[in-house]
């Protein structure tokens, strides 16, 4: 019982020391702007796609809305690029988004964020 109390006290002391540092560090944090919509999904793990300057990534959530007939928009930062184009490959159950950056650059290195948005 004594050892459990010592572990609990050590954990509490660490938390008490960590909390003011975390609050101080987050004071200057500014979240990057996001497009407005009913549902927003960031595009992550973007990979080159077979095709001229196209890229692909899979959609975790909004592909289901697109499959049901709702329009899902692709955004580059806060600029809409148009309706998202989803494809399914025969050997994969996931839906992939195929897209091109507005200036045909590599989305992994151009510094912009890409989003799927359900308006």
C-alpha positions in Angstrom: 0.0 0.0 0.0 2.8 2.4 0.9 4.5 1.8 -2.5 1.2 2.5 -4.3 0.9 5.8 -2.4 4.5 6.8 -3.3 3.8 6.1 -7.0 0.6 8.1 -6.8 2.4 11.0 -5.1 5.2 11.0 -7.7 2.7 11.0 -10.5 0.8 13.9 -8.9 4.1 15.8 -8.4 5.0 15.4 -12.1 1.6 16.6 -13.2 1.8 19.6 -10.9 5.2 20.5 -12.4 4.1 19.8 -16.0 0.8 21.7 -16.0 2.2 25.3 -15.8 4.9 24.5 -18.4 2.3 23.1 -20.8 0.0 26.1 -20.3 2.9 28.5 -20.9 4.1 26.7 -24.0 0.6 26.6 -25.6 0.1 30.3 -25.0 1.6 31.2 -28.4 0.0 28.3 -30.3 -2.1 29.4 -33.3 -4.1 26.7 -35.1 -3.8 26.8 -38.9 -7.0 28.1 -40.5 -9.5 25.4 -41.6 -12.2 25.6 -44.2 -15.8 25.8 -43.0 -18.2 22.9 -43.4 -20.4 20.4 -41.7 -17.5 17.9 -41.6 -13.8 18.4 -42.3 -11.1 15.8 -42.8 -7.4 16.6 -43.3 -5.6 14.7 -46.0 -2.6 12.9 -44.6 -0.1 10.4 -46.0 -0.2 11.8 -49.5 1.6 9.7 -52.0 2.3 10.0 -55.8 -0.4 8.4 -57.9 0.1 6.8 -61.3 -0.5 9.7 -63.5 1.0 13.1 -64.5 1.5 15.2 -61.3 -1.4 13.5 -59.5 -1.4 12.4 -55.8 -3.5 10.1 -53.8 -4.5 9.5 -50.2 -7.3 7.5 -48.6 -10.3 9.1 -47.0 -11.2 7.9 -43.5 -14.6 9.4 -43.1 -16.0 11.5 -46.0 -15.7 8.9 -48.7 -18.9 7.3 -47.2 -20.7 10.6 -47.8 -19.5 10.7 -51.4 -20.6 7.1 -52.0 -24.1 8.0 -50.8 -24.3 10.8 -53.4 -23.4 13.9 -51.3 -20.9 16.3 -52.8 -17.5 16.4 -51.0 -15.2 19.3 -51.8 -11.4 19.3 -51.9 -9.7 22.4 -50.4 -6.1 23.6 -50.7 -5.7 25.7 -47.5 -8.9 27.8 -47.7 -9.3 27.7 -51.4 -11.8 25.2 -52.9 -10.3 23.1 -55.7 -13.7 21.6 -56.7 -15.5 18.3 -56.0 -13.3 15.5 -54.7 -12.6 12.6 -57.0 -12.8 9.2 -55.2 -11.6 5.9 -56.7 -11.6 2.4 -55.4 -8.9 -0.1 -56.3 -9.9 -3.7 -56.8 -7.6 -5.1 -54.1 -8.3 -2.4 -51.5 -11.6 -1.7 -49.6 -10.6 1.9 -48.9 -11.7 4.9 -51.1 -8.8 7.0 -52.4 -8.9 10.7 -53.2 -7.0 11.5 -56.4 -6.0 15.2 -56.8 -3.5 17.7 -58.1 -2.2 20.8 -56.4 -3.4 24.1 -57.8 0.1 24.7 -59.3 1.0 21.1 -60.0 3.5 21.1 -57.1 4.1 18.2 -54.7 1.6 18.5 -51.8 4.1 17.0 -49.4 6.6 19.9 -49.9 4.6 22.9 -51.1 3.6 24.0 -47.5 -0.1 23.9 -48.1 -2.7 21.8 -46.3 -5.4 19.8 -48.1 -8.8 19.1 -46.7 -12.0 17.2 -47.7 -15.1 19.2 -46.7 -18.7 18.2 -46.5 -20.5 21.6 -47.1 
